[in-house]
Amino acid sequence: MSAEGAFCLEAYLQTKKQLVDEALERLLPGEENYPPLIFRAVRYSVLAGGKRLRPVLCLAAMEALGAGGLQLSVMPLACALEMIHTYSLIHDDLPAMDDDDCRRGMPTSHKVFGEDIAILAGDALLTEAFALLSGRELRDAFPADVLLTVIHEIAVAAGCFGMIGGQVVDIRSEGQPAAAETLHYIHTRKTGAPISASVKAGALLAGAGKEALESLALYGRNVGLAFQIVDDILNVEGDRQKTGKSTGSDVYRGKVTYPSLFGLEQSREKAHLLVQEALNALSGFDDRAQPLRLLAKHILERRS
């Protein structure tokens, strides 16, 4: 049997998701803290489910470099990545942004707690993520200079040169004629940068050399963009019961997307090409990178 045939991605994803979920439950402050409302709001959105893709990619990158034994030590990083992602979703869903009522099959944060608390819950998650990244657990497990580099990579990916910059251009492009270059900018920053940083962070903590780090960063950039293109496609033809969020909203808001510029078929072709480029970036890695390879293919086939 081939290595691919012997490896069960579904079981792998479930195992990693459980590890991350257990760590989130442990590391997120409980509702016994004061004021309980903000802790309840934070936990509501983080623990509502989700694929935990960014933490899983971080762990898989470490495994690709033979550092899978460090996965428990790196859990604060994995959780910080998920917390930053969840903060971005809470803010994306606000009426001033995408105005969504449903996320992960549940009412969005502002529908449950109000806009004011939803904004603060997102702020709290972003701040708490960097508290975890600079906290004692990671400082005791990894060299300070490497950890500082990881924190910098994640901060850049989440900030004005990454996710925030992409979101600004996304908002300002709604209902406007847009070029392919604008769309590429939005997707590579808003979604691609945090996903690429997740892979790169795991590689850095695993002690990746320059060549391996560049290869894994290239993999991350390609799968990040492919993920967003598939997300665009699912917004057109996805099943709300499977995606857990509204479909057709991109067209309604006049958002610039790959299907709106290139059509569904060309969008699928682009996603396939990006995944192939991601797989090519892993050509120098052995079977320990099999989870990364199958995750790239999984992105193309996902329905949620």
C-alpha positions in Angstrom: 0.0 0.0 0.0 1.3 3.5 -0.8 2.2 5.9 2.0 -0.8 8.0 0.9 -3.1 5.0 1.0 -1.9 4.0 4.4 -2.4 7.4 5.9 -5.9 8.4 7.1 -6.2 12.2 6.9 -9.7 12.1 8.6 -8.3 10.4 11.6 -5.3 12.7 11.7 -7.4 15.8 11.6 -9.7 14.5 14.3 -6.8 13.7 16.6 -5.1 17.1 16.1 -8.4 18.9 16.5 -9.0 17.1 19.8 -5.6 18.1 21.0 -6.1 21.7 20.1 -9.7 21.8 21.6 -8.4 20.4 24.8 -5.6 23.0 25.0 -8.1 25.8 24.2 -10.3 24.6 27.0 -7.3 24.7 29.3 -5.7 28.0 28.2 -8.8 30.1 27.7 -9.7 31.9 31.0 -12.9 30.6 32.5 -16.2 32.4 33.2 -15.4 32.5 36.9 -13.2 35.5 36.1 -14.6 39.0 36.4 -16.3 40.4 34.4 -17.8 37.0 33.4 -19.6 38.4 30.3 -16.4 38.9 28.3 -15.0 35.5 29.2 -18.3 33.9 28.2 -18.3 35.8 24.9 -14.7 34.8 24.1 -15.3 31.1 24.9 -18.6 31.1 23.0 -16.9 31.9 19.7 -13.6 29.9 20.1 -15.3 26.8 21.4 -18.1 26.9 18.8 -16.2 24.4 16.6 -14.2 24.9 13.5 -11.7 22.9 11.5 -8.7 24.2 13.5 -6.8 24.3 10.1 -4.2 26.9 11.1 -3.1 25.0 14.3 -3.1 21.7 12.4 -0.9 23.2 9.6 1.5 24.4 12.3 1.7 21.0 13.9 2.0 19.2 10.5 4.9 21.5 9.5 6.7 20.5 12.7 6.1 16.8 11.9 7.5 17.3 8.4 10.8 18.4 10.0 10.8 15.5 12.4 9.7 17.5 15.5 6.4 15.9 16.1 7.4 15.1 19.6 7.2 18.8 20.5 3.5 19.1 19.7 2.4 19.3 23.3 5.0 22.0 24.0 3.8 24.1 21.1 0.1 24.0 22.1 0.1 27.7 23.3 1.2 28.7 19.8 -1.5 26.5 18.1 -4.1 28.0 20.4 -2.9 31.5 19.7 -3.3 31.0 16.0 -6.8 29.8 16.5 -7.6 32.7 18.7 -6.3 35.2 16.2 -8.4 33.5 13.5 -11.5 33.6 15.7 -11.0 37.3 16.5 -11.0 38.0 12.8 -14.2 36.1 12.3 -16.0 37.9 15.1 -15.1 41.2 13.6 -15.8 40.1 10.0 -19.3 39.2 11.1 -20.2 42.6 12.5 -22.8 44.8 10.8 -20.1 47.3 9.9 -18.2 44.6 8.1 -19.9 41.5 6.5 -23.1 41.6 8.7 -23.4 37.9 9.0 -25.9 36.2 11.4 -24.5 32.7 11.3 -21.0 31.3 11.8 -20.1 27.6 12.3 -23.8 26.8 12.4 -24.5 29.1 15.3 -25.6 32.7 15.8 -22.7 35.1 15.4 -21.2 36.8 18.5 -22.9 40.1 18.0 -26.3 38.4 17.6 -25.8 36.8 21.0 -23.9 39.4 23.0 -24.4 42.6 21.1 -22.0 44.6 18.9 -20.1 46.2 21.8 -19.2 42.9 23.5 -18.5 41.2 20.2 -15.9 44.0 19.4 -14.4 43.6 22.8 -14.4 39.8 22.6 -12.4 40.0 19.3 -10.0 42.5 20.9 -9.6 40.3 23.9 -8.8 37.3 21.7 -6.1 39.1 19.7 -4.5 40.4 22.9 -4.7 37.1 24.8 -3.1 35.3 21.8 0.0 37.4 22.1 0.0 36.8 25.9 0.1 33.1 25.1 2.8 33.6 22.5 5.0 35.4 25.0 4.0 33.3 28.0 6.1 31.0 30.2 5.1 27.7 28.6 6.6 28.7 25.2 9.5 30.6 26.8 10.5 27.5 28.8 10.3 25.2 25.8 12.0 27.2 23.0 14.9 29.6 22.5 14.0 33.2 23.1 15.4 34.5 19.7 13.4 31.8 17.8 10.2 32.6 19.7 10.6 36.3 19.1 10.9 35.6 15.4 7.7 33.5 15.5 5.9 36.3 17.3 7.1 38.8 14.7 5.9 36.6 11.8 2.5 36.2 13.3 2.1 39.9 14.1 3.0 40.9 10.6 0.7 38.4 9.1 -2.2 39.6 11.3 -1.5 43.3 10.8 -1.6 46.1 8.2 0.8 44.3 5.9 -1.3 41.1 6.2 -4.8 40.3 7.2 -5.9 43.8 8.2 -4.5 45.3 5.0 -6.4 42.7 3.0 -9.6 43.3 4.9 -9.4 47.1 4.2 -8.9 46.6 0.5 -11.7 44.0 0.5 -14.1 46.4 2.2 -13.2 49.3 -0.1 -13.5 47.2 -3.2 -17.2 46.2 -2.6 -19.4 47.2 -5.4 -16.4 48.6 -7.4 -14.8 47.3 -10.6 -11.7 45.5 -9.5 -8.6 44.1 -11.3 -7.1 40.7 -10.8 -4.2 42.3 -9.0 -6.5 43.8 -6.4 -8.2 40.4 -5.8 -4.8 38.8 -5.5 -3.7 41.4 -2.9 -6.9 40.8 -0.9 -6.7 37.1 -0.8 -3.0 36.7 -0.2 -3.2 39.1 2.7 -6.5 38.5 4.3 -6.4 34.7 4.2 -3.1 33.6 2.7 -0.8 35.5 5.1 -2.2 34.0 8.4 -2.2 30.5 6.9 1.4 30.8 5.6 2.5 32.2 9.0 0.9 29.2 10.7 3.1 26.8 8.6 6.2 29.0 9.0 5.7 29.3 12.8 5.7 25.6 13.2 8.8 25.2 11.0 10.7 27.9 13.0 10.0 26.2 16.3 11.0 22.9 14.7 14.4 24.4 13.9 14.0 24.5 10.1 17.1 25.5 8.1 16.9 28.2 5.5 16.0 26.0 2.5 13.3 24.0 4.4 11.8 27.2 5.8 11.6 28.8 2.3 9.9 25.6 0.9 7.4 25.4 3.7 6.7 29.2 3.4 6.0 28.7 -0.3 3.7 25.7 0.5 1.8 27.9 3.0 1.4 30.8 0.6 0.0 28.5 -2.1 -2.4 26.5 0.2 -3.5 29.8 1.8 -4.6 31.3 -1.5 -6.1 28.0 -2.7 -8.1 27.9 0.5 -9.6 31.3 -0.1 -10.5 30.5 -3.7 -12.3 27.4 -2.6 -14.0 29.6 0.0 -15.2 31.9 -2.7 -16.5 28.9 -4.7 -18.4 27.6 -1.7 -20.0 31.0 -1.1 -21.6 30.5 -4.6 -22.5 26.9 -4.6 -21.9 25.6 -1.1 -24.5 23.9 1.2 -25.2 26.2 4.2 -25.8 23.1 6.3 -22.3 22.0 5.7 -20.5 25.3 5.6 -22.2 26.6 8.7 -22.5 30.1 7.2 -24.5 32.1 4.7 -24.1 31.4 1.0 -24.5 34.0 -1.8 -23.5 36.8 0.5 -20.5 37.7 -1.7 -22.7 38.5 -4.7 -25.2 40.3 -2.5 -22.5 42.6 -1.1 -20.7 43.1 -4.5 -17.5 41.6 -3.2 -14.7 40.9 -5.6 -14.0 37.2 -5.7 -12.4 34.7 -8.0 -15.8 33.4 -9.3 -17.0 37.0 -9.9 -13.9 37.8 -12.0 -13.0 34.5 -13.6 -16.0 32.2 -13.3 -16.3 29.0 -11.4 -14.4 26.7 -13.8 -11.4 29.0 -14.0 -11.4 29.4 -10.3 -11.3 25.7 -9.8 -8.4 25.4 -12.2 -6.5 28.1 -10.4 -7.0 26.4 -7.0 -5.8 23.1 -8.6 -2.7 24.8 -9.9 -1.9 26.4 -6.5 -2.2 23.1 -4.7 0.1 21.5 -7.3 2.6 24.3 -6.6 2.3 23.6 -2.9 2.9 19.9 -3.4 6.0 20.8 -5.6 7.3 22.9 -2.7 7.4 19.7 -0.6 9.3 17.6 -3.1 12.4 17.6 -0.9 10.6 16.3 2.1 10.1 12.6 3.0 6.9 10.8 4.2 6.8 12.8 7.4 5.3 15.6 5.2 2.5 13.4 4.1 0.0 15.2 6.3 0.9 18.5 4.6 0.5 16.9 1.2 -2.9 15.5 2.0 -4.1 18.7 3.7 -3.3 20.6 0.5 -5.5 18.1 -1.5 -8.2 18.2 1.2 -8.5 22.0 0.7 -9.6 21.4 -2.9 -12.2 18.8 -1.9 -13.7 20.5 1.1 -17.3 21.3 1.3 -17.3 23.3 4.5 
